Amino acid sequence: MLSSSSTALKRRLCFLLKLVCFVSSVLIFCEFLIYYVVILQCRWPDVKGGAHTTEKETSASVLKAIILADTHLLGEIKGHWLDKLRREWQMERSFQTALWLLQPDIVFILGDVFDEGKWSSPQAWTDDVRRFRKMFRHSVFTELVVIAGNHDIGFHYEMTTYKVNRFEKVFNFTSGKLITRKGINFVLVNSVAMEGDGCAVCRTSEAKLVALSHKLNCSQQKPNHSNKRCSDVEKLPASEPILLQHYPLYRKSDAECTGEDSAPPEEKNIPFKEKYDVLSQEASQKLLWWFQPRLILSGHTHSACEVLHAGKIPEISVPSFSWRNRNNPSFIMGSITPTDFSLQKCFLPFESRVFTIYCAAGALLVILVLAHVQLLTPPFYFAQRLISKHKAV
């Protein structure tokens, strides 16, 4: 009697252990390993070198950059704790896995880092910044550059000097700032301050952009070209700049955007509002005229789009990095040199697929439990019984 009871207890414990192992395996895969499986498939795009450039020199001169946008870390007003926990875990695992597997030189975040920066109290802001630094921690070998977005400092009518300074102090960001890495010029633009109404922040921002434009234009002139206006100007690398900003340049809508992560069909033909969805036509023309960039990278719309301005200047709208905004978040991988660039998109795990895995695992778990308590006959035993009856006949 004791022996049979002990055997039954062992079987139950063994079955329980198998269930725990099964559930743990599903959790570990869906919440940790899946990010490695997916991001491991991403490759840095090749970029052309010069005609007489060796492979070693080309590799050394290529800047590997990751570009992402619109993380929208939830705040204390609209953010439910469970939503925060889930979304921030997803973004943290994606970012940390990408850093470990891809080893970028620099990472750009194109604004709307926070969801409630425009409303945050000093205490809430401090907490948001702490969570951001934990999620997007990085080694000394990778540089992190963050651009201001409308949710960080407010739309133009909400933007104040206090909010702008608060953001600049944390992220060392100023509009009209130039970052030069490996001879490549990146221009950081506070697109919220491109309203054109002469506000204090707008005037300061535009003045910095004009001064930087003058420096870049002088640096790109040929050495034998005489220009008195450039005689005392600090020379920068003669590489055409890349603009980094939150708002896209003006376009009517997303009607011409294509790809699986472009805007949904029902949203593509909705006209964009200037100074709200995109920059105004005037501000867009100013930036194109001032800098003649070779590439523009922007965010804000949460969807992907490729636009060609003036028939030759490409703009890439980077989709949101948060699963709260998309089922299929992604980031851009860029191999950049002073004269060329190549971009490749890296998709993150589709949330619908993760949900499907959980549903399938849950259904299998229920079947196993019911079969164990003999409320459901497993197919194997059912087939075995049919064979036994057939032999008996």
C-alpha positions as CSV (number, residue, x, y, z in Angstrom):
1,M,0.0,0.0,0.0
2,L,2.8,2.4,1.0
3,S,4.8,1.4,-2.1
4,S,1.9,2.2,-4.5
5,S,1.2,5.5,-2.7
6,S,4.9,6.4,-2.9
7,T,5.0,5.5,-6.6
8,A,2.0,7.7,-7.3
9,L,3.5,10.6,-5.5
10,K,6.7,10.2,-7.5
11,R,4.8,10.2,-10.7
12,R,2.9,13.4,-9.7
13,L,6.2,15.1,-8.7
14,C,7.8,14.0,-11.9
15,F,4.9,15.3,-14.0
16,L,4.9,18.6,-12.1
17,L,8.6,19.0,-12.7
18,K,8.1,18.4,-16.4
19,L,5.3,21.0,-16.5
20,V,7.6,23.5,-14.7
21,C,10.4,22.8,-17.2
22,F,8.0,23.2,-20.1
23,V,6.6,26.5,-18.9
24,S,10.1,27.8,-18.0
25,S,11.4,26.9,-21.5
26,V,8.6,28.8,-23.2
27,L,9.1,31.8,-21.0
28,I,12.9,31.8,-21.5
29,F,12.5,31.5,-25.2
30,C,9.7,34.2,-25.6
31,E,11.2,36.7,-23.2
32,F,14.9,36.3,-23.8
33,L,16.2,33.9,-26.5
34,I,13.8,35.1,-29.2
35,Y,15.7,38.4,-29.4
36,Y,18.9,36.6,-30.1
37,V,17.3,34.3,-32.7
38,V,15.8,37.3,-34.6
39,I,18.6,39.9,-34.3
40,L,21.2,37.3,-35.2
41,Q,19.7,37.3,-38.7
42,C,20.6,41.0,-39.2
43,R,23.8,41.9,-41.0
44,W,25.6,45.1,-41.5
45,P,25.2,46.3,-45.1
46,D,28.2,46.6,-47.3
47,V,29.4,50.1,-48.3
48,K,31.6,50.9,-51.3
49,G,35.1,52.1,-50.7
50,G,37.3,54.1,-53.0
51,A,38.9,52.7,-56.1
52,H,42.3,52.1,-54.4
53,T,41.0,51.4,-50.9
54,T,42.0,48.1,-49.4
55,E,39.5,45.9,-47.5
56,K,41.2,46.6,-44.2
57,E,41.2,50.4,-44.7
58,T,37.6,50.3,-45.8
59,S,36.5,48.4,-42.7
60,A,38.4,50.8,-40.5
61,S,36.8,53.9,-42.1
62,V,33.2,52.6,-42.0
63,L,31.1,53.9,-39.1
64,K,28.6,51.4,-37.9
65,A,25.5,53.2,-36.7
66,I,22.2,52.0,-35.3
67,I,19.3,54.4,-35.7
68,L,16.0,54.0,-33.8
69,A,13.1,56.3,-32.9
70,D,10.1,56.9,-30.7
71,T,10.7,54.7,-27.7
72,H,7.9,56.5,-25.8
73,L,8.8,55.4,-22.2
74,L,5.5,55.7,-20.3
75,G,5.2,58.2,-17.5
76,E,3.2,58.3,-14.3
77,I,0.1,59.9,-15.8
78,K,-0.9,57.6,-18.7
79,G,1.4,54.6,-18.0
80,H,-0.1,51.5,-16.4
81,W,2.5,49.6,-14.4
82,L,1.9,46.4,-16.4
83,D,2.2,48.2,-19.7
84,K,5.4,49.9,-18.5
85,L,6.9,46.6,-17.3
86,R,6.1,44.7,-20.6
87,R,7.1,47.4,-23.1
88,E,10.3,48.4,-21.3
89,W,11.4,44.8,-20.9
90,Q,10.9,44.3,-24.6
91,M,12.9,47.4,-25.6
92,E,15.7,46.7,-23.0
93,R,16.2,43.1,-24.2
94,S,16.1,44.2,-27.9
95,F,18.6,47.1,-27.3
96,Q,21.0,45.1,-25.2
97,T,20.9,42.1,-27.5
98,A,21.6,44.3,-30.5
99,L,24.5,45.9,-28.8
100,W,26.0,42.6,-27.9
101,L,25.5,41.0,-31.3
102,L,26.1,43.9,-33.6
103,Q,28.7,46.0,-31.8
104,P,27.8,49.4,-33.2
105,D,30.1,52.4,-33.0
106,I,27.2,54.8,-32.3
107,V,23.5,54.7,-31.7
108,F,21.1,57.6,-32.6
109,I,17.6,57.9,-31.0
110,L,15.5,60.3,-33.1
111,G,13.3,61.8,-30.4
112,D,10.2,61.0,-28.3
113,V,12.4,59.1,-25.9
114,F,9.7,59.7,-23.3
115,D,5.9,59.7,-23.7
116,E,5.2,62.4,-21.0
117,G,8.3,64.6,-21.0
118,K,6.1,67.6,-22.0
119,W,4.1,67.1,-18.8
120,S,6.6,65.6,-16.4
121,S,7.2,67.0,-12.9
122,P,10.8,67.2,-11.8
123,Q,10.4,64.0,-9.8
124,A,8.7,62.1,-12.6
125,W,11.3,63.3,-15.0
126,T,14.1,62.1,-12.8
127,D,12.4,58.6,-12.6
128,D,11.9,58.5,-16.3
129,V,15.6,59.3,-16.9
130,R,16.7,56.7,-14.4
131,R,14.7,54.0,-16.2
132,F,15.9,55.2,-19.6
133,R,19.6,54.9,-18.5
134,K,19.0,51.4,-17.2
135,M,17.3,50.2,-20.4
136,F,19.7,51.9,-22.8
137,R,23.0,51.4,-20.9
138,H,26.0,50.8,-23.1
139,S,29.7,50.3,-23.0
140,V,32.3,53.0,-23.4
141,F,33.0,51.6,-26.9
142,T,29.5,52.7,-28.1
143,E,28.3,56.3,-28.2
144,L,24.6,57.2,-27.6
145,V,23.2,60.3,-29.2
146,V,19.6,61.4,-28.4
147,I,17.6,64.0,-30.4
148,A,14.7,66.0,-28.8
149,G,11.1,65.1,-29.9
150,N,7.8,66.8,-29.2
151,H,6.9,64.3,-26.4
152,D,10.2,65.2,-24.7
153,I,9.9,69.0,-24.7
154,G,6.4,69.5,-25.9
155,F,4.9,70.7,-29.2
156,H,5.8,74.2,-30.1
157,Y,2.9,75.7,-28.1
158,E,4.0,73.7,-25.0
159,M,7.8,74.0,-25.4
160,T,9.5,76.2,-22.8
161,T,13.2,77.1,-22.2
162,Y,13.0,75.1,-18.9
163,K,11.9,71.9,-20.7
164,V,14.5,72.4,-23.5
165,N,17.3,73.0,-20.9
166,R,16.2,70.0,-18.9
167,F,16.5,67.8,-21.9
168,E,19.8,69.3,-23.0
169,K,21.3,68.9,-19.6
170,V,20.6,65.1,-19.5
171,F,21.4,64.2,-23.1
172,N,24.0,66.9,-24.0
173,F,21.8,67.9,-27.0
174,T,21.6,71.3,-28.6
175,S,19.9,72.1,-31.9
176,G,22.5,72.9,-34.5
177,K,25.1,70.7,-32.9
178,L,27.6,69.0,-35.2
179,I,28.9,65.5,-34.4
180,T,31.9,64.4,-36.5
181,R,32.9,60.7,-36.4
182,K,35.4,59.1,-38.8
183,G,35.2,62.2,-41.0
184,I,31.4,62.0,-41.2
185,N,29.3,65.0,-40.3
186,F,26.0,64.6,-38.5
187,V,23.8,67.7,-37.9
188,L,21.4,67.4,-34.9
189,V,18.2,69.4,-35.4
190,N,15.6,70.4,-32.9
191,S,12.7,70.2,-35.3
192,V,10.2,71.4,-32.7
193,A,12.0,74.7,-32.8
194,M,11.6,75.1,-36.6
195,E,8.2,76.8,-36.2
196,G,9.4,79.9,-37.9
197,D,7.5,82.3,-35.6
198,G,10.6,83.9,-34.0
199,C,10.1,82.5,-30.5
200,A,13.2,82.7,-28.3
201,V,14.1,79.0,-28.6
202,C,13.4,79.1,-32.4
203,R,15.7,82.1,-32.9
204,T,18.5,80.6,-31.0
205,S,18.1,77.2,-32.8
206,E,18.0,78.7,-36.3
207,A,21.0,81.0,-35.6
208,K,23.1,78.0,-34.6
209,L,21.9,76.1,-37.7
210,V,22.8,79.0,-40.0
211,A,26.3,79.4,-38.4
212,L,26.9,75.6,-38.8
213,S,25.7,75.7,-42.4
214,H,28.2,78.4,-43.1
215,K,31.1,76.3,-41.6
216,L,30.1,73.2,-43.6
217,N,29.7,75.1,-46.8
218,C,33.1,76.7,-46.4
219,S,34.7,73.4,-45.6
220,Q,33.4,71.8,-48.8
221,Q,34.9,74.4,-51.0
222,K,38.1,73.5,-53.0
223,P,41.4,74.7,-51.4
224,N,42.2,77.1,-54.3
225,H,38.7,78.6,-54.1
226,S,39.1,82.2,-52.7
227,N,36.2,83.4,-50.5
228,K,36.8,86.1,-48.0
229,R,33.7,85.0,-46.0
230,C,35.5,81.7,-45.3
231,S,38.9,82.9,-44.5
232,D,38.5,82.8,-40.7
233,V,36.1,79.9,-40.5
234,E,37.1,76.7,-38.7
235,K,37.5,74.0,-41.3
236,L,35.5,70.8,-40.9
237,P,35.7,67.5,-42.8
238,A,34.5,68.1,-46.4
239,S,31.9,65.4,-46.1
240,E,28.3,66.3,-47.0
241,P,26.3,66.2,-43.8
242,I,23.6,63.8,-42.6
243,L,20.6,65.5,-40.9
244,L,19.1,63.8,-37.8
245,Q,15.8,65.1,-36.5
246,H,12.5,64.1,-35.1
247,Y,9.9,65.6,-37.5
248,P,10.1,64.5,-41.1
249,L,10.5,67.1,-43.8
250,Y,7.3,68.2,-45.4
251,R,5.4,65.7,-47.4
252,K,1.6,65.6,-48.2
253,S,1.0,62.2,-46.6
254,D,2.3,58.6,-46.5
255,A,0.4,57.7,-49.6
256,E,3.7,56.9,-51.5
257,C,5.2,55.0,-48.7
258,T,5.6,51.2,-49.2
259,G,6.8,48.2,-47.2
260,E,5.5,46.0,-44.5
261,D,6.1,48.5,-41.8
262,S,4.7,51.5,-43.6
263,A,1.5,53.2,-42.4
264,P,-1.7,51.1,-42.5
265,P,-3.7,51.5,-45.7
266,E,-6.5,53.3,-43.9
267,E,-4.0,56.0,-42.7
268,K,-1.8,56.4,-45.8
269,N,-4.0,59.0,-47.5
270,I,-4.7,61.2,-44.5
271,P,-3.1,64.6,-45.2
272,F,-0.3,65.6,-42.9
273,K,-0.6,68.8,-40.9
274,E,2.4,71.1,-41.2
275,K,4.3,71.9,-38.0
276,Y,2.5,69.0,-36.3
277,D,2.9,65.8,-38.4
278,V,5.7,67.2,-40.5
279,L,7.8,70.3,-40.8
280,S,6.4,73.2,-42.7
281,Q,7.3,73.6,-46.3
282,E,9.3,76.8,-45.4
283,A,11.3,75.0,-42.7
284,S,11.9,72.0,-44.9
285,Q,13.3,74.3,-47.7
286,K,15.5,76.1,-45.3
287,L,17.1,72.9,-44.0
288,L,17.6,71.6,-47.6
289,W,19.1,74.9,-48.7
290,W,21.3,75.4,-45.7
291,F,22.9,72.0,-45.6
292,Q,22.3,70.2,-48.9
293,P,22.5,66.9,-47.0
294,R,23.2,63.6,-48.5
295,L,20.8,61.8,-46.2
296,I,18.0,62.8,-43.7
297,L,16.9,60.5,-40.9
298,S,13.7,61.3,-39.0
299,G,11.0,59.6,-36.8
300,H,7.7,60.9,-35.4
301,T,5.2,59.1,-37.7
302,H,5.9,55.6,-36.1
303,S,5.9,54.1,-39.6
304,A,8.5,53.6,-42.2
305,C,8.8,55.7,-45.4
306,E,11.4,56.6,-48.0
307,V,11.1,60.0,-49.7
308,L,13.3,61.7,-52.3
309,H,13.6,65.5,-51.9
310,A,14.5,67.7,-54.8
311,G,14.9,64.5,-56.8
312,K,18.2,63.5,-55.1
313,I,18.2,63.8,-51.3
314,P,16.8,60.7,-49.6
315,E,14.9,60.8,-46.3
316,I,14.3,57.7,-44.2
317,S,11.5,57.8,-41.6
318,V,12.4,55.3,-38.9
319,P,9.5,53.4,-37.4
320,S,8.8,53.3,-33.7
321,F,11.0,51.1,-31.5
322,S,8.1,50.3,-29.1
323,W,5.7,47.4,-29.4
324,R,3.1,49.8,-27.9
325,N,3.1,51.6,-31.2
326,R,3.7,48.7,-33.6
327,N,3.4,44.9,-33.9
328,N,6.7,44.9,-35.9
329,P,9.2,47.4,-34.4
330,S,12.6,47.7,-36.1
331,F,15.7,49.8,-36.2
332,I,18.1,50.9,-39.0
333,M,21.6,49.6,-39.4
334,G,23.9,52.0,-41.3
335,S,27.4,51.5,-42.7
336,I,28.6,55.0,-43.3
337,T,31.7,56.5,-44.8
338,P,32.6,60.2,-45.6
339,T,31.4,59.7,-49.2
340,D,28.9,56.9,-49.1
341,F,26.4,55.0,-47.0
342,S,24.3,51.8,-47.0
343,L,21.3,51.1,-44.8
344,Q,19.6,47.9,-43.7
345,K,16.5,47.4,-41.6
346,C,16.5,45.0,-38.7
347,F,13.1,43.8,-37.6
348,L,12.5,42.8,-34.0
349,P,10.2,39.9,-32.9
350,F,6.6,40.3,-34.0
351,E,4.4,40.6,-31.0
352,S,1.6,38.6,-32.7
353,R,4.0,35.7,-33.2
354,V,5.1,35.7,-29.6
355,F,1.4,35.7,-28.6
356,T,0.8,32.8,-30.9
357,I,3.6,30.8,-29.3
358,Y,2.2,31.5,-25.8
359,C,-1.3,30.4,-27.0
360,A,0.0,27.2,-28.5
361,A,2.0,26.4,-25.4
362,G,-1.0,27.2,-23.2
363,A,-3.2,24.9,-25.3
364,L,-0.6,22.1,-25.2
365,L,-0.3,22.6,-21.4
366,V,-4.0,22.1,-20.9
367,I,-4.0,19.0,-23.0
368,L,-1.1,17.5,-21.1
369,V,-2.8,18.2,-17.7
370,L,-6.1,16.8,-18.8
371,A,-4.4,13.7,-20.2
372,H,-2.5,13.2,-16.9
373,V,-5.6,13.3,-14.8
374,Q,-7.3,11.0,-17.3
375,L,-10.0,13.5,-18.3
376,L,-8.7,13.3,-21.8
377,T,-7.4,10.2,-23.5
378,P,-4.0,10.9,-25.2
379,P,-4.0,10.0,-28.9
380,F,-1.2,7.4,-28.3
381,Y,-3.3,5.5,-25.8
382,F,-6.4,5.8,-27.9
383,A,-4.6,4.3,-30.9
384,Q,-3.1,1.6,-28.7
385,R,-6.6,0.6,-27.4
386,L,-7.9,0.4,-31.0
387,I,-5.0,-1.9,-32.0
388,S,-5.6,-4.1,-28.9
389,K,-9.3,-4.5,-29.7
390,H,-8.5,-5.3,-33.3
391,K,-6.1,-8.0,-32.2
392,A,-8.7,-9.5,-29.8
393,V,-11.2,-9.8,-32.6
